Structures are given as C-alpha cells and as structure tokens.
Amino acid sequence: MTLRLAPGTAWDDVLSSVAAAAPEAVAPDRLRTLFAGAWHDAGTPAPLHSPVDGRRLTALSRLGPDTARDAVRAAAAAHQRWASVTLGTRKERVAAAVAALAEHRDLLALTLAWEIGKPWRLACADVDRALDGVRWYLTQIDRQVLDRDPLPGPVSNIASWNYPMSVLVHAELVQLLAGNAVIAKTPSQGGAVCLTLAHALMARAGLPVTLLSGGGEELSAVLVRSPEIGAVAFVGGRSNGGKVAAALLDTGRRHFIEQEGLNAWGVWEFSQWDLLAGHLRRGFEYGKQRCTAYPRFVVQRELVDAFLDVYLPVVRAVRFGHPLAVESAGDPLPDLDYGPLISAARAAGLRHRVADAIRGGAVPLYRGSLSAGRFLPGQDTSAYVAPVALLAPPGRSRLMHAEPFGPVDTIVVVDTEEELLAAMNASNGALVASLAVDDEELGAKLAADVQAFKVGINRPRSRGDREEPFGGLGASWRGAFVGGDLLVRAVTLGEPGERLAGNFPGYVACP
C-alpha cells in the first residue's frame, strides 16, 4: 500500500490560505506578532518545523523583554477601555469572532494537523469544542457577571502547544466576554500558525487581543510579574509551572496554574471488561499528549490476566501515522488515534525513558513497531513513537512517578486497597483518575482517598467546560479552579474579601 498526501492538504497550500485569510498577520519570512492594536515584524525570526515529517513550516518571531513590556503596557491601556464597554457590545464582538472562526474551521484544523500532528478528527474537535464552549458562555454570561467587575488589568495566558483552540483561545474568549483584555504567548513548540489566524480573526471583530512569541526565559518574567497584569493563566509542566508560581509569590495576583500529573486508572474487584475495553481504546487519542490522559493502570493481582485479555488487543489495534496520508485521491482523511509526538527530541526522550525502565526491571508487555504506522514513502518518522506497555516500572524510573506525555502505558500490580491507593497517588496529585469496580459504593469510598480533582467510577473523566469545573489536587494545580461559572469568577471581581474556589496554600475547595 503506497500512501499519498490528501489533495488540498499540502502545507504550502495551507499556509497560502492562512496568508490570504489574514494577510496582515503573515509576512513572507515569518508570522507577525500582535500588540498595541497592530501586527509587527519585531523580533528575530526562528524557524518552525512540523513534527509530521520534519519540514520547515515558517518562522516565529522571538521577542525580547523590552518589546514584551511595551506590549503589556499597551494591553493594559486597551484593558481599561474594554472594561468600560457594555456587556451587550462585548457579547456582539465575541459572537462575531466565533462566527469568523467557525467560517475558517477547516483551515484552522489543517494547521493543527501540520503543526502539532493532530489527526483530522481530533483537530476538528479541538476547534469545535472551543467554539461550542464559548457559545454556551454567551448564553450564560449575563448572570455570571451580575454584580461582578473585570479585573484591574489584562489576563496573561501562557499555554502549552497541545490544545491551542479548546484550551487557549476558548479561555481568552471567555476572559474577553467577562470584560478583560487578553495577552497570549505563542507556544514555542507548535500551534503558532493556528493561533496567528485565530487572533487575526479575533482582532478584526474588535477584541483587545495581544499575541506575543518568544522564549520562556525572555518573556516569562514580563508576562507573569509585570504590575499591569491582572491575572496569570498557565498550562504546562510542573517545572515551568513551579517557576511561574514562584514568580507570583509576592504579587498577590490571581492565578490558575495547570500542571501535569500521573492520572491513574485503578482496577479492583471488577468484571465488566467489555465496558472497560471501549474506554481503553479512546484513551490513546492524540498519543496521550493531553493533561487528562490515563498512562497508568493499577490492577489487582487476581485480575491481571483478565485485564490483559482486554488491554493487549486494544493496544495492538491502535492506529497511528501521518495525519493527512491517504491511499487514493478520493479517500477521506484517515481516522487515526494519533500522529507524531510534538518533536523528534520529545520522541527520543520518551524512547530513552522506556529503555531505561526496561533496564531497571520493567517487563515489556507490548512494544509496537513504526512499521505498523501509516506513512508516506521516504517520510521522516523521527517524531513518532509506537505504543508501548510496561509492567512494573522500577521505582527509580521517571515513568513510575511522572506523566510520559506520549503513547506509553505502565501497569502496576497490587494486592491491597492501600497499595492500590498508593500506586494511584504516585505523582502527588493529578487532574483526573478513575476506578473500575463492580461495587460503586466501594468505588466511592476508594475515590475519597485518590488525589485527583475528578474521579470517575467505571468511566474516564475529562477537562470539562461549560457547567463543569476543572482543577487539580496536590502538585498538579495551583490557584483558582476554572470551568463553568468558576472560570468567570476567576477573571472577575466580586465582593471585597471574596475567596475563590481553588488549590491555594492551606485551602483546597472542591465544588
């Protein structure tokens, strides 16, 4: 079977379409940055490459701290103007932005396929989820901001690369709806073209948006500590999240810092294997490069054989490869579980951690091969990792305590409920967890001791939005919880002395 690129999906065509849709935002040699109400060629261009096949996509401007400070000051001035705009006008402009984004939905999804390797179905879902979520807020915002005011300054958003639309753009549009100007830092690893197009459409709708790019070392201090900033929203790993939290210590500034955690699925006194099989297959979406993926399974010893009878056929059936490769010109885009990891370096690091765990004593239950992937002839596949399942990773292995952020599962065998909970809590806090258990009362009892913000009984949990709040326990989260009404509360002011629900020192409130 020889695969080819689907017609109309070549990167040069995609970039040309982006430039035609937003000519003000795309220069011949780079993506421009947006601040002070205009697009700029400021900064030094740095090349962007696709994890799909290693090709050069375009260049991203790396700004210095002085330019970033000027941009923050301009955003603060825009914030004061926007905060005085009527709610009706804010709703009209956000609705116009949503309509423009919806008009360019397929183009936004194609940029995600090339920039971060999302299969077509998941790329479309990222765009659709963002827009559907904001549409819900448009119907709820009148009651949500009743007797509440915008923050004193703009919201600074520093997000990871994996969900540019449904996490970053979604949050920005809600923040704008609540009366705040917004600043976003473009992730260095991917999503820049998608975000550039999205912010061009948002700016055209009359929204006070700023989009900056550059290295974290150069920009983080400005985007976190500048006195003009009203709140900081961060999504990323624990190392960088810890630095952001440390920089905020003496500021008293509102913040919501989402960090990684090793989300676990415990299997205890369970027999509904067909139900679990369906959940396991969906769990490999996007190669588990998401904050709510489940890379750890903690299984009662008596159930290991039954669990593997269900699990191994699922992992063997996972489909991965080039997101846009088809057999013939008329074929639909492939329905893959995942494409590449975000970079060849990330893939090499994950392969190294797998090898290190096996040398330390982990049992390789399954190691897939890249030969099973769907690739173009001669394609660079250095950013791809085939599925891996390891039994009993050693205690010293990073895979025992940290999220792999890739298609690598670890399975831990336990004999007691206490061991089950200890293994599920190995990373000192998680965003989600689940328990597969026949007795749901027992499941609820065990869930009370699982250090995760959301615990599912015989079902997975997700980030959620609209009515559903989101946060984390332990080291997986710092600051205010978000989602639904809590997201609006986090970016608005209520009564003096109001205490937000969140994971603050000495105070954790789970709504």
C-alpha positions in Angstrom: 0.0 0.0 0.0 1.5 3.3 -1.1 0.1 6.4 0.5 -0.1 9.9 -0.8 -0.9 13.3 0.7 -4.6 14.0 0.5 -5.5 16.6 -2.2 -5.7 20.2 -0.9 -3.7 19.5 2.3 -0.2 20.3 1.2 1.5 22.7 3.7 2.3 25.3 1.1 -1.4 25.4 0.2 -2.4 25.6 3.8 0.0 28.5 4.6 -1.1 30.3 1.4 -4.7 30.0 2.6 -3.8 31.4 6.0 -2.0 34.3 4.4 -5.0 35.0 2.2 -7.4 34.9 5.2 -5.2 37.1 7.4 -2.6 38.9 5.2 -1.9 41.4 8.0 -0.6 38.6 10.2 1.7 36.7 7.8 4.9 38.2 6.4 6.9 36.5 3.7 9.6 35.4 6.2 7.7 34.9 9.4 4.5 35.1 11.4 3.9 38.6 12.8 3.2 39.4 16.4 0.1 41.4 17.5 0.3 44.1 20.1 -0.9 47.7 20.6 -3.7 47.0 18.1 -1.4 46.3 15.1 0.7 43.5 13.6 4.5 43.8 13.8 7.7 42.2 12.4 9.5 42.8 15.7 12.0 40.2 17.0 14.3 37.7 15.4 12.7 35.0 13.2 13.2 31.4 14.4 12.3 28.5 12.2 9.2 26.4 12.9 9.2 22.7 11.9 6.4 20.2 11.6 6.6 17.1 13.7 4.6 15.3 11.0 7.6 15.0 8.6 10.2 17.4 9.9 9.6 20.1 7.2 10.1 23.8 7.8 6.7 25.4 8.1 7.6 29.1 8.6 9.3 31.3 11.2 8.2 32.6 14.5 9.4 36.0 15.8 11.3 35.8 19.1 10.7 39.0 21.0 12.9 40.4 23.7 11.7 41.6 27.1 11.7 45.3 26.2 9.2 44.8 23.4 7.1 42.5 25.6 7.0 45.2 28.3 5.7 47.7 25.7 3.1 45.2 24.6 1.9 44.6 28.1 1.6 48.4 28.7 -0.4 48.7 25.5 -2.6 45.8 26.6 -3.2 47.4 30.0 -4.4 50.6 28.3 -6.7 48.6 26.0 -8.0 46.7 29.1 -9.2 50.0 30.7 -11.1 50.9 27.6 -12.6 47.4 27.2 -13.6 47.1 30.8 -15.9 50.1 30.3 -17.6 48.6 27.2 -21.2 47.4 27.8 -21.8 43.7 28.2 -24.1 43.8 25.1 -21.2 45.1 23.0 -18.8 42.5 24.4 -21.3 39.8 23.5 -21.7 41.1 20.0 -18.0 41.2 19.3 -17.2 37.8 20.8 -20.1 36.3 18.8 -18.7 37.9 15.7 -15.3 36.4 16.4 -16.8 32.9 17.0 -18.7 33.2 13.7 -15.4 34.2 11.9 -13.6 31.3 13.5 -16.3 28.9 12.5 -16.1 30.1 8.9 -12.4 29.1 8.9 -12.8 25.9 10.9 -11.4 23.5 8.4 -8.3 25.7 7.7 -7.7 26.0 11.5 -7.9 22.3 11.8 -5.5 21.7 8.9 -2.9 24.0 10.6 -3.2 21.8 13.7 -2.7 18.6 11.7 0.6 20.0 10.3 1.8 22.0 13.3 1.2 19.6 16.2 0.3 16.4 14.3 -3.3 16.0 15.3 -5.4 13.5 13.2 -8.1 15.2 11.3 -11.0 14.1 13.6 -9.2 15.4 16.7 -8.0 18.6 15.0 -11.6 19.4 14.1 -12.8 18.5 17.6 -10.3 21.0 19.1 -11.7 23.8 17.0 -15.4 22.8 17.5 -15.0 22.3 21.3 -13.6 25.8 21.6 -16.4 27.4 19.7 -19.2 25.4 21.2 -17.9 26.2 24.7 -17.9 29.9 24.0 -21.4 29.8 22.5 -22.5 28.4 25.9 -20.9 31.2 27.8 -22.6 33.7 25.5 -25.9 32.3 26.8 -24.8 32.4 30.4 -22.6 35.5 30.8 -25.4 37.9 31.9 -26.0 36.0 35.1 -22.3 35.1 35.5 -21.1 38.7 35.7 -24.0 40.0 37.7 -22.6 42.2 40.4 -19.1 41.4 39.3 -16.4 43.6 37.6 -13.5 43.0 35.3 -10.0 42.6 36.8 -7.8 45.6 37.2 -5.6 44.5 34.3 -5.4 42.1 31.4 -5.2 38.3 31.7 -1.8 36.8 30.7 -2.2 33.4 29.1 0.8 31.0 28.9 -0.3 27.7 27.5 1.2 24.5 26.1 1.0 23.5 22.5 -1.4 20.6 22.6 -4.8 22.3 22.6 -4.4 25.8 21.0 -8.1 26.3 20.4 -10.1 24.4 23.0 -7.8 25.5 25.9 -6.1 28.8 25.0 -8.5 30.5 22.5 -11.5 29.2 24.4 -10.2 30.7 27.7 -9.3 34.0 26.0 -12.8 34.5 24.5 -14.4 33.9 27.9 -12.0 36.3 29.6 -12.8 38.9 27.0 -16.5 38.3 27.4 -16.0 39.0 31.2 -14.5 42.4 30.4 -10.8 41.7 30.3 -8.2 42.4 27.6 -6.1 39.3 27.0 -2.4 38.6 26.3 -1.4 35.2 24.9 2.1 33.8 24.5 2.5 31.6 21.4 3.8 28.1 22.4 7.3 27.7 21.1 6.8 24.0 20.0 3.6 24.2 18.0 0.3 25.9 17.2 1.7 29.3 16.2 0.1 29.4 12.7 -3.3 28.3 14.1 -3.1 30.9 16.9 -2.0 33.7 14.5 -5.0 33.1 12.2 -7.4 32.9 15.2 -6.1 36.1 16.8 -6.3 37.9 13.4 -10.0 37.0 13.3 -10.5 38.0 16.9 -8.8 41.3 16.4 -10.9 42.0 13.3 -14.0 41.5 15.5 -12.8 44.4 17.7 -11.5 42.4 20.6 -8.5 43.7 22.5 -6.1 40.7 22.0 -2.3 40.5 22.1 -0.3 37.7 20.7 3.4 37.5 21.6 6.1 35.0 20.8 9.5 34.2 22.2 11.4 32.1 24.6 10.1 31.4 28.1 13.2 32.7 29.7 13.0 36.0 27.9 9.2 36.6 28.3 8.0 34.7 31.4 9.1 37.4 33.9 7.3 40.1 31.8 4.1 38.1 31.3 4.0 37.0 34.9 5.4 39.8 37.1 4.5 43.0 35.2 2.5 45.2 37.5 -0.1 45.8 34.8 -1.2 42.1 34.7 -4.5 41.3 36.3 -4.2 37.5 36.4 -2.0 34.7 35.1 -3.2 31.6 33.4 -0.6 28.8 32.8 -0.9 25.4 31.3 2.2 23.2 31.2 4.6 21.0 33.0 5.5 21.1 36.7 9.0 22.5 36.2 7.8 25.6 34.3 4.6 25.8 36.4 6.7 25.9 39.6 8.8 28.8 38.2 5.6 30.7 37.4 4.2 30.1 40.9 7.5 31.2 42.5 7.4 34.4 40.5 3.9 35.1 41.7 4.6 34.5 45.4 4.9 38.1 46.5 2.5 39.6 44.0 -0.9 38.6 45.4 -2.0 38.2 41.8 -4.8 35.9 40.7 -3.5 32.8 39.0 -4.6 29.4 37.7 -1.7 27.1 37.0 -2.5 23.7 35.5 0.4 21.3 35.7 0.9 17.7 34.8 0.0 14.7 37.0 0.2 11.0 36.5 -3.5 10.2 36.0 -4.3 6.6 37.0 -7.0 4.1 36.4 -7.4 1.6 39.3 -8.9 -1.9 38.7 -10.3 -3.5 41.8 -12.9 -6.3 42.3 -14.1 -5.7 38.7 -15.7 -7.9 36.0 -17.3 -5.5 33.4 -14.5 -6.0 30.8 -16.4 -5.0 27.7 -17.2 -1.6 29.3 -13.5 -1.0 30.1 -12.4 -2.1 26.6 -14.2 0.8 25.0 -12.7 3.3 27.4 -9.2 2.0 26.8 -9.3 2.4 23.0 -10.4 6.1 23.3 -7.6 6.6 25.8 -4.9 6.6 23.1 -6.3 9.6 21.3 -3.6 12.1 20.3 -1.0 9.7 21.6 -1.9 10.6 25.2 -0.4 14.0 24.7 -3.0 15.6 26.9 -3.4 16.5 30.5 -6.3 14.2 31.1 -4.8 11.0 29.5 -4.5 7.8 31.6 -1.0 6.4 31.2 -1.1 4.4 34.5 -3.2 1.3 35.3 -3.1 -0.1 38.8 -4.5 -3.6 38.7 -5.5 -6.1 41.5 -3.2 -9.1 41.2 -6.2 -11.6 40.8 -7.4 -9.6 37.8 -4.2 -9.1 35.9 -4.9 -11.9 33.4 -8.4 -10.7 32.7 -7.2 -7.1 32.4 -4.5 -8.1 29.9 -7.0 -10.1 27.8 -8.9 -6.9 27.3 -6.0 -4.4 27.2 -3.5 -6.1 24.9 -5.9 -6.4 21.9 -6.7 -2.7 22.3 -3.1 -1.5 22.3 -2.3 -3.7 19.3 -5.2 -2.2 17.3 -4.1 1.4 17.9 -3.7 3.3 14.5 -1.0 5.9 14.1 0.9 7.7 11.3 0.8 10.7 9.0 -2.5 12.6 9.8 -3.0 13.5 6.1 -1.9 10.4 4.2 -4.5 8.5 2.1 -4.4 5.6 -0.3 -6.1 7.4 -3.2 -7.2 10.9 -4.0 -10.9 10.4 -3.3 -10.4 8.8 0.2 -11.4 10.6 3.4 -8.7 11.6 5.7 -7.6 8.7 7.9 -9.3 8.1 11.3 -6.1 7.7 13.3 -5.7 7.5 17.1 -2.6 9.7 16.9 0.2 11.1 14.8 3.6 12.2 15.9 4.8 13.5 19.2 5.3 17.2 19.2 9.0 16.9 18.2 11.7 14.4 17.4 13.5 15.4 20.6 10.5 14.6 22.7 10.1 11.2 20.9 13.8 10.4 21.5 13.5 11.3 25.2 10.4 9.1 25.6 12.2 6.2 23.9 15.1 6.7 26.3 12.9 6.6 29.3 11.3 3.3 28.1 14.7 1.7 27.6 15.9 2.9 31.0 12.8 1.4 32.7 13.3 -1.9 31.0 17.0 -2.0 32.0 15.8 -1.3 35.5 13.5 -4.3 35.5 10.2 -3.3 33.9 8.6 -6.0 31.8 7.8 -5.0 28.2 4.3 -6.5 27.7 4.0 -4.8 24.3 6.3 -2.8 22.1 4.8 -1.7 18.8 6.8 -1.0 15.7 6.8 2.0 13.4 6.4 -0.4 10.5 2.7 -0.6 11.6 2.2 3.1 11.1 0.7 4.8 8.0 3.5 6.9 6.4 4.3 8.4 3.1 7.2 6.8 1.1 10.5 8.1 2.5 8.8 10.2 5.2 10.8 11.4 8.2 9.4 9.5 11.1 11.7 10.6 13.9 8.9 12.2 15.9 6.8 9.1 16.0 6.6 6.5 18.8 4.7 3.3 18.5 2.6 2.2 21.5 4.4 0.7 24.5 3.1 -1.1 27.6 5.4 -1.8 30.5 4.6 -3.9 33.6 6.1 -3.0 37.0 8.3 0.0 36.2 11.1 0.3 38.7 10.8 2.9 41.5 13.7 4.9 40.2 12.2 5.2 36.7 10.7 8.5 35.7 7.8 6.5 34.2 6.9 5.3 37.7 6.2 8.8 39.1 5.8 11.2 36.1 3.5 11.6 33.2 5.1 10.3 30.0 3.0 12.6 27.7 3.2 10.0 25.0 1.8 6.6 24.0 3.5 4.7 26.8 1.4 2.9 29.5 2.7 1.5 32.8 0.9 -1.2 34.7 1.4 -1.8 38.4 0.1 -4.9 40.2 -1.2 -4.5 43.8 -2.6 -6.8 46.5 -4.4 -4.5 48.9 -6.6 -1.4 48.8 -3.8 0.5 50.5 -1.3 -0.4 47.8 -3.9 0.5 45.1 -4.3 4.0 46.5 -0.5 4.5 47.0 0.2 3.5 43.4 -2.6 5.7 42.1 -1.2 8.6 44.1 2.4 8.2 43.0 2.7 11.7 41.5 1.5 13.7 44.4 -1.7 14.9 42.8 -3.4 14.5 39.5 -6.1 16.2 37.4 -8.3 13.1 36.9 -8.4 9.5 37.9 -10.8 6.5 37.5 -11.7 3.3 39.3 -13.0 0.2 37.6 -15.0 -1.5 40.3 -18.3 -3.5 40.4 -19.4 -2.2 43.8 -19.8 1.6 43.2 -20.2 2.2 46.9 -16.7 0.7 47.4 -15.6 2.8 44.4 -16.8 6.0 46.1 -15.0 5.0 49.3 -11.7 4.5 47.5 -12.2 7.6 45.4 -12.2 9.8 48.5 -8.5 8.9 49.0 -7.4 9.4 45.4 -5.5 12.6 45.0 -7.2 13.8 41.8 -9.7 16.6 41.2 -12.1 14.4 39.3 -12.5 10.7 39.9 -14.7 8.6 37.7 -16.3 5.3 38.7 -16.3 3.0 35.7 -15.8 5.9 33.3 -13.0 8.3 32.4 -13.0 11.9 33.4 -12.0 14.9 31.2 -11.1 18.5 31.4 -14.7 19.6 31.0 -16.0 23.1 30.4 -19.4 24.8 30.4 -21.2 23.7 33.6 -18.3 21.5 34.8 -15.4 23.0 36.8 -11.8 21.9 36.5 -8.7 21.9 38.6 -6.2 19.6 40.3 -5.0 18.4 43.7 -1.5 18.3 45.1 1.2 19.4 42.8 -1.0 19.2 39.7 -2.6 22.6 40.2 -2.0 25.9 41.9 -4.5 28.7 42.3 -8.2 29.2 41.3 -10.2 26.4 39.8 -11.8 27.1 36.4 -14.6 25.9 34.1 -18.2 26.9 34.0 -19.1 29.7 36.5 -15.7 29.2 38.2 -13.8 30.4 35.1 -15.8 33.7 35.0 -15.3 34.1 38.8 -11.6 33.6 38.4 -11.3 36.6 36.0 -13.8 39.0 37.6 -14.1 40.8 41.0 -16.9 40.2 43.4 -17.4 41.3 47.0 -14.3 42.6 48.8 -12.6 39.7 50.5 -14.2 37.1 48.3 -12.4 33.7 48.4 -12.2 31.8 45.1 -12.6 28.0 44.9 -9.1 26.7 44.3 -6.0 24.8 45.3 -4.4 27.6 47.4 -1.9 27.0 50.3 -3.9 25.8 53.3 -7.1 25.9 51.4 -8.5 23.5 48.8 -12.1 23.8 47.8 -13.7 21.1 45.5 -17.0 22.4 44.2 
